[in-house]
Amino acid sequence: MVFSFYSVLMAVLSSGILIGILYPIRKKSYFAKKFGYICIVIMYLLCLLRIFVPIGFPFTVGISKRGIYSDICDVLCFNKFQIGNYEFVIAEALFAVWVLVAFVKIGKFLLEYRSTVKVLSMFPEKKDAQCRHILQRIFKETGKQHDVTVFYSKGIHMPMGMGIRKWRIYLPKQEYTDKELYYILLHEYTHFLNGDLFVKVLSYFFCCVFWWNPMVYFIKKDLDKSLEMKCDLSIVEKLSLTESADYLQTIVESLRAACGKNQFSGVRYSVSLGNAKNDELTERFRIVAENKKNVKKNKKFIICWFIVFSVVWVMSYSVLLIPMYEAPIEEIEDVPGAVQFTPDDSFILYENEEYYFVIEVDGKTIQHKISCKEIDEFEECDIEIRGRKKDEKSESSIFNFIFKFADDIM
């Protein structure tokens, strides 16, 4: 496995292609109904993984590219600069900045998260009979019971859940009907059961590491939406049409109550009821309404699409774009006895099942026997091969020939 500047560029390019494939299709309601948001979240995580593992494997094949790509790589990787006694290239400087800023962002993230948990732990716990009764109802209906603590505070304007090991739900300090409290707690508890908080924190961590890559922020933003829709569908699939309408109404009223108020900073590390933007709410309502039509997921469709996406994902590791440059003429001319040849003054002669390289040097015709393994490189240089059938092929390394030929003419 090889980590290089080119593998990082390939990771950025590949992730862009994968997102370009996934995002437009994710926006189609038919795809969401047939495929399911669990699979969509998994594919977004694969996109993040592709960025996080920018390496080349033994099976990776390098593809040489000339032009702008080579020019950019030349500036970044080969133009040397010097500060004092230290010599470096731009790519090394960029890598140092990348690592330094990533460490700062990760450190800031960990400190903020720790500070947020510390502040939230000071909020009073909600231990009233109404809350205990509703939690017991949720445990019974989901068939999964996990210790969860409910807190409330005037400093919180939107219900949210935090904690990967210790599950905590934080509510605005206000009066709730049994129905409202049930749907709010059910929503947050479903987030915990689905592991959505871990995914959200992981995506935030990726943003800290790959802070320079806009694709990571795009994935995080759409991943947050997908997590909310996945949570909604997990809940409403067990509800009647009337209950689904009540659930959505509770979500809307909670979001409207929080709209325009300064949100607690810790909300970025939590799972909440979602975003109050009209377009996002409209999409969530549409997905829930269409889901109630009992559209069955097509397993063959899911498997086929997963295979296609996985093949594209694996293929992104199978190739690596590398710059291609012409050999510096001064280095060629410094080789003792080296001769420059062109298709106009040289050719390959195939005679009596043997190959000969023929070239005019200073008015003299020089003929040098070569092996059949040295032919393909000459063909790439447009050197004519005379006397050979068109379907005959061979493998070669022209560089071995150059030095043998130099020895012959010296």
N, C-alpha and C positions, 0 to 999 in steps of 0.2 A: 504494500500500500504506500502510495506516494502523495504527500501534501505539497502543493506548489502554487505559485501565483496563477498558473493556467488552470489548475483544478478549481481554484476559488472562482475565477471568471466563468468557468463552465457550470459551477453550481448556481451562480446567479442567473445565468442564461437559462439553465434547465428549469429552475424553480419558476421563472417567468413563463416559460412554455407550459408547465404543468398547471399553473394558476390560470393561464389563458385558456386552457382546455376545460378546467373545472368550473370557473366562475360563471361564464355565460350559461352553462347547462344548469348550474345550481339555481339560477334565477328562474328557470322554467318550472312552473308548478307541476307539470306532468312528470318531470324527472324527480322532483322532491317526493311526489306521491309514490312513484314506482320504486325509488331507490331508498328513501328514508334518510333522515338527518344523522343517524348514527354513522352510516357509511360515509356521508359527506364530511363529518368531523374527522373520521379516520383518514380520509384522503388529504384533508388540510394538514393534518399532523405529518403525513408523508411528505408534503411539500416543505414543511419546516425541517424535517429530518434531512431532506436533500440539501438544504442550505447548511445545516449543522454538520454534515459529514462531507466536506468538499475534498475528497481524496480520489486518487486513481488506483484501480485494482490491477492485478496481473493480466486480466483479460481486456483491459482498456486499450483501445487502438488510437494512436495519435493521427490526426488529420492536419496536414500542413496547409496553412493559409497565407497568401501573400496580401499585399495591399494595405488598407487602413489598419487592419488588425495587427499586422506585423509592425507597422510604423508605431502604433501605440505601445506595443510590447517593447519595442526597441527603446522608446523614450523612458518607459517605466523601469525596465529591467537591465539595461546595458549602459545608459548614459550615467557616468559616475560623477559624484560631487564630493567635495572635501571640506570638512570643518575641523580646523586644527590638524591633528594627526589622524583623524577618523575619516575613512573613505566609505561612501555608501552610494546606493542607487535609490531612486524615488520609491520603488516598490518596498524596499526595506524600511524607509521612513514612514510610508503609509501603514505598513504592518505594525510598526511600533506605536503609531497614533491609535490605530484600531484597538490594540491590546490595552493600551493605557486608558482610553475612554471607556472601553468595555468593563475594566476593573472598577473604574469610578462609578459607572452606572449600576453595576451589580452591588457594590458596596452601599450605594445610596438606596437601592431597592431593598436590601436586607435590613438596613437601619430604619427605613420608613415602615416596613412591614412589622418589625419588632415594636416600634413606637406605636403603631396603630393598634396592635393587639394589647399593648399595655394600657392605652387610653380606653379602649373598649371594655377591658376587664373591670374598669371602675364603675361601669354603668350598673344600675340595680337590676336584679334578676326578677323576671315576671313569674311568680309562683302561684297565681290565683287559680281557683278551681276551673274556670273556663278554659284556660290555657292547657292545664293538665288533662282535662277531659278530651279536648280536641286532639292533643298529641297522641293519646291512647287510641283514639279513633283512627288516626293516620297510620299508627303502627300496625293496627289490626287489618286495615284495608290493604296496605302495601305488603304485609307479611314479613316485614323486616323492621326490627327494632334496634335502634342505635342510640346511645346516650346523646341527647341534644339539649342545650340550655338556651332559653329564650330571655333576652334582655330588652329593655326599652329605655328611651331617652328623648328629651326634647331636642337634643343636638343632632338627631337623625331624622331625616325627612322622607326617606324611602326604605322599605323593608329590604334587608340584605342578609346574606349568610357568609360566615367566615370560618376558617379552620379546616385543615386537611385531616388531622387526627381527632382533635376535639371540635365537635360541631357546635357552632353558636349561631343563633338567629337574632338579629337586632331589629327592633320595631320602633317606629315613631310613637311617642307617648300620647295616646289618644284612645277614645272608646271604640271598640270593634263589636259588630254583631257576630254571632256564632258563625254565620255563613262567610263573612269577610275574613275573619281570623282563620277559619278552616282553609280557605283557598290560598291565603297568603302563606301559611305554614306549610301547606301541601306543596306549593310551588318551590319554596326554599328547600324543603326536605327532599324533594325529587332531584333538585340540583345536586345535593349531597350524595344521594344514591347513585346518580349517574357519573359521579367523579368529575363534574364540570368545573369545580373550583380548582382542582389539580391541573386540568387542561388550561384554564385561564391564567393561572400563575406561571405555568410552563411557557405559554405564549408570551407573557410579559418578560420572562427571563430571556427568551430568544430575542426580543426587541432590545434588551440591554446588550447582548453579545453582538448582534448584527445591527447595531444602531445606524449604520451607514446604508443599509439595504432597504429601499422603500417597499420592496415586496413583503418584508416581514410585517410591517405595519398594516399593509393591505390584508394579509392573511389574518392577523389578530383582529382587525375590525370586523371582517366578515365571519370569522370563527365565533366571535361573541354573539353575533346575530343567529348563527346556526345553533349555538348552544341553547339560546332562549327558545327557538322554534322546536328543537328536539325536546326540551323540557315541556313545552306546551302540548306537544303531540303525545308525550308519555302520559300526561294527565288526562287529556280529553278523550283518549281512546277508551277510558273506563267510565266516562260520564255520558249521561243522556244529552240530547240536544239542548234541553232547557238548562241543565246543569252547566253545560259548556258555555252557554250565553251568560250565566251568572258568574262563572269563572272569569271570562273576558271582561265583564263589567267591573269586577273587583280590581282587575289589573289596571284598567283605564282610570278608575277613580283614584287609585293609589298613585299612579304616575302623574295625574293632574294635580293632586295635592302637593306633590314634590316639585312640580314644575315652577321654575323661577326662583327657587330657594337655593342657597349655597349648600351644596352637598358636602358631607363629611369626606375628607381626603382619602380615607381608607376604602372608599367604594371601588376604587380601581383594582383592589386586591380581593374583591368579594364577588359573589353572585347575587344579583338583585332581580327585580321584576322586569328589567330591560330598559329600553330607551323610550323617551316620550315623543320622539319625532314622529310626525304623522305618517311618513312613508314606511317606517319600520312597523308601526302599529297596524297599518293597512295590510302589509304583507303577512304579519302574524295572524290577523283575523282571517285573511283569505285562505291561508294554509290550514287553519283549524276548521273553517267552514267546509273546505273541500275534503278534508279528512273524514268528516262526518258522513260523507257519501259512501263510505265503506269501500273505497277503492283498494283492492288487494295488491300487495306488493308482488311484483313478478320476480320470482327467484332466479329464473334464467336470465332475465334482464340484468339483475344485480350482479350475478356471477360473471356474465360476459363483460359488463362495463368495468368491473373490478379487474378482470384479466387484462383488458385493454389499457387501463390506467397503470397497472402494475408493470406491464411490458414497457410502456413508455418510461416509467420511473427507472426500471433496470437499464434500459437502453441509454438513459442519460449518463450512466456510468460507463457505458461501453465505448464511448468516443471522447476524445479530448482534443480541442483545437489548440494547435501549437503554431507559432510563427515560422515562416519559411524565408530564408535570406539567401542571396547569392554569395558564393565564396569570395572573400576579398581578393582582388587580383594581385595585390602585393604579396599575399601569403602564397599564392600559387607560383608566382614568378621566383620566389625565394627557394623553391624546391630544386635542388641540383638536377639538371638534365630534363626538367619538366618542359613539355611542349604544348602549346595551345592549339587545339584543332577545332574545326567547324565542319558542318555537313558539306561545305563546298570543296574542302581539300582532303577529305578522308571518307572511308567507307569500310564496311565489314564484308569480307569475301568468304563465302561458304564453298569449300572445294574438297572433294574426296572425304566427306564427313568430318572435315576439320574447319575451324573458324580462324580467320586471319584478319588482324586490323591493319589496314593499309593507309598510309599518310604521306603527303609530300612535305619534306623538310629541307629547306635550302636547295630546292631544285632536285632533290634526290627522293626516290620512292622507297619508303621503308615499310617492310612487311613483318608483322609480329604475330606469332601464333597465340591465340587466347582460348580459354576454356569456354564451354557452352554455358557455364554459370555466370559469365560476365557479359552476356548479350543484352539483357533487358534494360540495363542502365544506358547502353548506347542507343537503344530504341527511343528512350525518353528524351535523349538529346537530338533526336531526329537524324541519327546516323543511318544511312542506307545500308541495308543488308542485301548483297547480291548473291544469287545462286541458291537461296534457301526458300523452301516452300513456305507459304504464308501461315500455315497452321502450326509450324514448328515453334516452340517456345523454350525459353531457358531462364534460369535465375542467375543473378549476377551481383557483383559489387565493383563498380567502376573504379573505386578508390584503390583496391588491391592492384588493378591493372595499371593505373597511372604510375605507381612506383616501380612495378616490374618493367614497364615500357621505358621509364627513365633510365633504369640500369642498362637496358639493351642498347640505347643510342649513345650512352656515354663512352 
